[in-house]
Amino acid sequence: MNRIYTDQDYFFIELTYKTPLVGTVQSAKMVWYAPDGSTGEWAATINTTTKTIKYSSVVGEFLSPAGRWAVKSIVTFDTGAVLPGTKFKFLVEDPNIEEN
């Protein structure tokens, strides 16, 4: 499982898509799900050559709380069609807590 640390001040999440894009992309975002039940979204970029959707944090942005997070991409096309991705799970760890 991929990991990000709570004290990590820069990170990126890059997802690969397999479904062909049908139309011009109007927007791409990642919806995030935190372990405490909160949700939100980040604007993402899409690369049609590498077939990836990517979110890059801003310096000084941290993920908290520690625990299992998930993200799901959502691409909206100029036609109004929406292509939702599947949830991708990853772990955010507190580096000050030792694993057993």
N, CA and C atoms as a LAMMPS dump frame, in Angstrom:
ITEM: TIMESTEP
0
ITEM: NUMBER OF ATOMS
300
ITEM: BOX BOUNDS ff ff ff
-5.0000000000000000e+02 5.0000000000000000e+02
-5.0000000000000000e+02 5.0000000000000000e+02
-5.0000000000000000e+02 5.0000000000000000e+02
ITEM: ATOMS id mol type element x y z
1 1 1 N 0.85 -1.179 0
2 1 2 C 0 0 0
3 1 3 C 0.895 1.242 0
4 2 1 N 0.519 2.231 -0.776
5 2 2 C 1.275 3.475 -0.829
6 2 3 C 1.072 4.268 0.446
7 3 1 N 2.096 5.029 0.83
8 3 2 C 2.018 5.773 2.096
9 3 3 C 2.415 7.226 1.917
10 4 1 N 1.744 8.043 2.685
11 4 2 C 2.081 9.452 2.821
12 4 3 C 2.159 9.685 4.328
13 5 1 N 3.009 10.599 4.75
14 5 2 C 3.182 10.849 6.183
15 5 3 C 2.532 12.171 6.586
16 6 1 N 2.038 12.22 7.817
17 6 2 C 1.332 13.415 8.293
18 6 3 C 2.228 14.646 8.312
19 7 1 N 3.544 14.462 8.418
20 7 2 C 4.459 15.613 8.434
21 7 3 C 5.071 15.886 7.057
22 8 1 N 4.59 15.209 6.028
23 8 2 C 5.095 15.374 4.67
24 8 3 C 4.462 16.621 4.071
25 9 1 N 5.289 17.622 3.736
26 9 2 C 4.725 18.899 3.296
27 9 3 C 4.559 19.015 1.781
28 10 1 N 4.801 17.945 1.058
29 10 2 C 4.497 17.923 -0.37
30 10 3 C 4.229 16.472 -0.76
31 11 1 N 3.212 16.259 -1.555
32 11 2 C 2.89 14.921 -2.036
33 11 3 C 2.108 15.051 -3.335
34 12 1 N 2.062 13.973 -4.087
35 12 2 C 1.175 13.948 -5.248
36 12 3 C 0.525 12.582 -5.325
37 13 1 N -0.644 12.562 -5.917
38 13 2 C -1.394 11.337 -6.134
39 13 3 C -1.688 11.275 -7.624
40 14 1 N -1.285 10.186 -8.243
41 14 2 C -1.463 10.024 -9.681
42 14 3 C -2.188 8.714 -9.952
43 15 1 N -3.317 8.803 -10.623
44 15 2 C -4.132 7.64 -10.95
45 15 3 C -4.127 7.427 -12.456
46 16 1 N -4.165 6.185 -12.874
47 16 2 C -4.215 5.839 -14.294
48 16 3 C -5.645 5.461 -14.656
49 17 1 N -6.096 5.906 -15.819
50 17 2 C -7.431 5.526 -16.27
51 17 3 C -7.324 4.631 -17.503
52 18 1 N -8.298 3.747 -17.668
53 18 2 C -8.301 2.81 -18.791
54 18 3 C -9.405 3.112 -19.792
55 19 1 N -10.48 3.731 -19.325
56 19 2 C -11.617 4.026 -20.199
57 19 3 C -11.235 5.144 -21.171
58 20 1 N -11.492 4.969 -22.459
59 20 2 C -11.177 6.037 -23.42
60 20 3 C -11.982 7.302 -23.114
61 21 1 N -11.343 8.441 -23.267
62 21 2 C -12.032 9.717 -23.055
63 21 3 C -12.846 10.036 -24.298
64 22 1 N -14.101 10.398 -24.085
65 22 2 C -15.014 10.662 -25.197
66 22 3 C -15.428 12.12 -25.184
67 23 1 N -14.63 12.96 -25.792
68 23 2 C -14.934 14.378 -25.819
69 23 3 C -13.808 15.19 -25.204
70 24 1 N -14.064 16.471 -25.092
71 24 2 C -13.088 17.379 -24.508
72 24 3 C -13.3 17.452 -23.003
73 25 1 N -12.22 17.292 -22.262
74 25 2 C -12.308 17.332 -20.807
75 25 3 C -12.581 18.761 -20.358
76 26 1 N -13.639 18.931 -19.577
77 26 2 C -13.978 20.236 -19.025
78 26 3 C -13.32 20.411 -17.67
79 27 1 N -13.319 19.349 -16.856
80 27 2 C -12.677 19.428 -15.545
81 27 3 C -12.31 18.03 -15.06
82 28 1 N -11.323 17.996 -14.192
83 28 2 C -10.916 16.74 -13.55
84 28 3 C -10.684 17.062 -12.081
85 29 1 N -11.147 16.188 -11.226
86 29 2 C -10.936 16.396 -9.799
87 29 3 C -10.769 15.052 -9.115
88 30 1 N -10.257 15.107 -7.901
89 30 2 C -10.183 13.937 -7.044
90 30 3 C -10.992 14.228 -5.797
91 31 1 N -11.904 13.347 -5.509
92 31 2 C -12.679 13.44 -4.273
93 31 3 C -11.935 12.612 -3.241
94 32 1 N -11.688 13.196 -2.056
95 32 2 C -10.966 12.452 -1.026
96 32 3 C -11.887 12.098 0.132
97 33 1 N -11.54 10.989 0.753
98 33 2 C -12.291 10.454 1.894
99 33 3 C -11.282 10.206 3.015
100 34 1 N -11.406 10.951 4.107
101 34 2 C -10.482 10.827 5.237
102 34 3 C -10.997 9.772 6.222
103 35 1 N -10.103 9.225 7.055
104 35 2 C -10.522 8.188 7.998
105 35 3 C -11.506 8.672 9.064
106 36 1 N -11.59 9.976 9.275
107 36 2 C -12.532 10.494 10.276
108 36 3 C -13.922 10.743 9.693
109 37 1 N -14.117 10.37 8.412
110 37 2 C -15.427 10.525 7.782
111 37 3 C -15.582 11.801 6.976
112 38 1 N -14.638 12.716 7.07
113 38 2 C -14.745 13.949 6.29
114 38 3 C -14.381 13.678 4.83
115 39 1 N -14.902 14.518 3.947
116 39 2 C -14.632 14.404 2.513
117 39 3 C -14.337 15.777 1.943
118 40 1 N -13.784 15.8 0.782
119 40 2 C -13.494 17.051 0.094
120 40 3 C -13.043 16.74 -1.316
121 41 1 N -12.565 17.746 -1.998
122 41 2 C -12.089 17.507 -3.353
123 41 3 C -10.922 18.415 -3.686
124 42 1 N -10.099 17.94 -4.606
125 42 2 C -8.965 18.69 -5.124
126 42 3 C -9.11 18.789 -6.638
127 43 1 N -8.783 19.945 -7.19
128 43 2 C -8.708 20.068 -8.647
129 43 3 C -7.51 19.247 -9.109
130 44 1 N -7.673 18.517 -10.197
131 44 2 C -6.607 17.657 -10.7
132 44 3 C -6.307 18.006 -12.152
133 45 1 N -5.18 17.524 -12.617
134 45 2 C -4.831 17.692 -14.024
135 45 3 C -4.923 16.335 -14.709
136 46 1 N -5.19 16.365 -15.993
137 46 2 C -5.309 15.121 -16.738
138 46 3 C -4.3 15.15 -17.878
139 47 1 N -3.622 14.026 -18.09
140 47 2 C -2.649 13.895 -19.162
141 47 3 C -3.142 12.782 -20.084
142 48 1 N -3.611 13.16 -21.267
143 48 2 C -4.184 12.171 -22.179
144 48 3 C -3.112 11.301 -22.838
145 49 1 N -1.867 11.733 -22.833
146 49 2 C -0.784 10.927 -23.406
147 49 3 C -0.435 9.76 -22.484
148 50 1 N -0.28 10.051 -21.19
149 50 2 C 0.071 8.999 -20.227
150 50 3 C -1.157 8.362 -19.585
151 51 1 N -2.339 8.893 -19.907
152 51 2 C -3.61 8.415 -19.345
153 51 3 C -3.603 8.461 -17.818
154 52 1 N -3.199 9.624 -17.294
155 52 2 C -3.158 9.797 -15.845
156 52 3 C -3.934 11.035 -15.414
157 53 1 N -4.417 10.955 -14.188
158 53 2 C -5.057 12.076 -13.515
159 53 3 C -4.217 12.323 -12.269
160 54 1 N -3.8 13.57 -12.054
161 54 2 C -2.828 13.845 -10.992
162 54 3 C -3.237 15.04 -10.144
163 55 1 N -3.051 14.883 -8.845
164 55 2 C -3.174 15.997 -7.917
165 55 3 C -1.816 16.201 -7.27
166 56 1 N -1.315 17.427 -7.302
167 56 2 C -0.072 17.783 -6.62
168 56 3 C -0.406 18.777 -5.525
169 57 1 N 0.026 18.462 -4.31
170 57 2 C -0.271 19.351 -3.19
171 57 3 C 0.53 20.638 -3.318
172 58 1 N 0.13 21.63 -2.574
173 58 2 C 0.911 22.851 -2.47
174 58 3 C 1.863 22.668 -1.296
175 59 1 N 3.021 23.312 -1.356
176 59 2 C 3.987 23.198 -0.271
177 59 3 C 3.334 23.685 1.012
178 60 1 N 3.478 22.908 2.056
179 60 2 C 2.885 23.257 3.34
180 60 3 C 1.527 22.624 3.576
181 61 1 N 1.015 21.887 2.598
182 61 2 C -0.256 21.181 2.774
183 61 3 C 0.033 19.811 3.385
184 62 1 N -0.691 19.467 4.419
185 62 2 C -0.483 18.203 5.11
186 62 3 C -1.79 17.411 5.128
187 63 1 N -1.671 16.086 5.177
188 63 2 C -2.85 15.235 5.331
189 63 3 C -2.933 14.783 6.779
190 64 1 N -4.075 14.987 7.359
191 64 2 C -4.311 14.582 8.734
192 64 3 C -5.8 14.33 8.855
193 65 1 N -6.218 13.312 9.573
194 65 2 C -5.491 12.484 10.52
195 65 3 C -4.82 11.293 9.842
196 66 1 N -3.958 10.645 10.607
197 66 2 C -3.34 9.411 10.134
198 66 3 C -4.429 8.349 9.99
199 67 1 N -4.232 7.428 9.084
200 67 2 C -5.191 6.352 8.877
201 67 3 C -5.357 6.055 7.406
202 68 1 N -6.364 5.265 7.088
203 68 2 C -6.619 4.856 5.707
204 68 3 C -7.473 5.899 5.004
205 69 1 N -6.941 6.476 3.95
206 69 2 C -7.621 7.451 3.123
207 69 3 C -8.017 6.792 1.803
208 70 1 N -8.871 7.463 1.055
209 70 2 C -9.218 7.009 -0.29
210 70 3 C -9.441 8.237 -1.169
211 71 1 N -9.185 8.079 -2.455
212 71 2 C -9.494 9.117 -3.441
213 71 3 C -10.205 8.459 -4.611
214 72 1 N -11.006 9.253 -5.281
215 72 2 C -11.702 8.795 -6.487
216 72 3 C -11.667 9.936 -7.486
217 73 1 N -11.277 9.64 -8.718
218 73 2 C -11.24 10.682 -9.742
219 73 3 C -12.619 10.841 -10.368
220 74 1 N -12.894 12.065 -10.782
221 74 2 C -14.126 12.362 -11.513
222 74 3 C -13.762 13.308 -12.653
223 75 1 N -14.016 12.857 -13.879
224 75 2 C -13.723 13.657 -15.063
225 75 3 C -15.054 14.067 -15.692
226 76 1 N -15.187 15.353 -15.966
227 76 2 C -16.397 15.881 -16.598
228 76 3 C -16.022 16.39 -17.989
229 77 1 N -16.857 16.049 -18.971
230 77 2 C -16.604 16.423 -20.359
231 77 3 C -17.497 17.584 -20.783
232 78 1 N -17.119 18.232 -21.875
233 78 2 C -17.897 19.362 -22.382
234 78 3 C -19.307 18.943 -22.8
235 79 1 N -19.517 17.667 -23.035
236 79 2 C -20.843 17.161 -23.401
237 79 3 C -21.752 16.98 -22.185
238 80 1 N -21.168 17.131 -20.994
239 80 2 C -21.916 16.899 -19.758
240 80 3 C -21.725 15.495 -19.215
241 81 1 N -21.096 14.617 -20.001
242 81 2 C -20.832 13.251 -19.529
243 81 3 C -19.826 13.295 -18.377
244 82 1 N -20.011 12.399 -17.434
245 82 2 C -19.134 12.32 -16.262
246 82 3 C -18.561 10.908 -16.192
247 83 1 N -17.252 10.832 -16.014
248 83 2 C -16.567 9.549 -15.9
249 83 3 C -15.991 9.428 -14.49
250 84 1 N -16.684 8.693 -13.593
251 84 2 C -16.145 8.515 -12.245
252 84 3 C -15.167 7.343 -12.21
253 85 1 N -14.122 7.48 -11.427
254 85 2 C -13.172 6.391 -11.254
255 85 3 C -13.575 5.518 -10.073
256 86 1 N -12.757 4.542 -9.79
257 86 2 C -12.971 3.705 -8.61
258 86 3 C -12.097 4.232 -7.486
259 87 1 N -12.479 3.941 -6.252
260 87 2 C -11.712 4.428 -5.108
261 87 3 C -10.346 3.757 -5.049
262 88 1 N -9.337 4.57 -4.778
263 88 2 C -7.975 4.112 -4.561
264 88 3 C -7.636 4.409 -3.104
265 89 1 N -7.207 3.407 -2.369
266 89 2 C -6.915 3.569 -0.939
267 89 3 C -5.418 3.692 -0.703
268 90 1 N -5.079 4.516 0.274
269 90 2 C -3.685 4.671 0.663
270 90 3 C -3.613 4.996 2.144
271 91 1 N -2.438 4.863 2.702
272 91 2 C -2.255 5.028 4.13
273 91 3 C -1.519 6.325 4.431
274 92 1 N -2.05 7.096 5.363
275 92 2 C -1.358 8.262 5.885
276 92 3 C -0.881 7.876 7.284
277 93 1 N 0.429 7.929 7.48
278 93 2 C 1.011 7.495 8.75
279 93 3 C 1.588 8.662 9.522
280 94 1 N 1.531 8.548 10.83
281 94 2 C 2.191 9.493 11.723
282 94 3 C 3.591 8.946 11.971
283 95 1 N 4.649 9.651 11.528
284 95 2 C 6.004 9.132 11.672
285 95 3 C 6.47 9.064 13.137
286 96 1 N 5.728 9.686 14.038
287 96 2 C 6.1 9.684 15.447
288 96 3 C 5.539 8.476 16.21
289 97 1 N 4.739 7.663 15.514
290 97 2 C 4.179 6.468 16.134
291 97 3 C 4.867 5.25 15.523
292 98 1 N 5.479 4.448 16.36
293 98 2 C 6.187 3.266 15.874
294 98 3 C 5.202 2.15 15.565
295 99 1 N 5.51 1.415 14.491
296 99 2 C 4.692 0.244 14.149
297 99 3 C 5.094 -0.931 14.998
298 100 1 N 4.152 -1.781 15.322
299 100 2 C 4.457 -2.99 16.088
300 100 3 C 4.844 -4.124 15.173
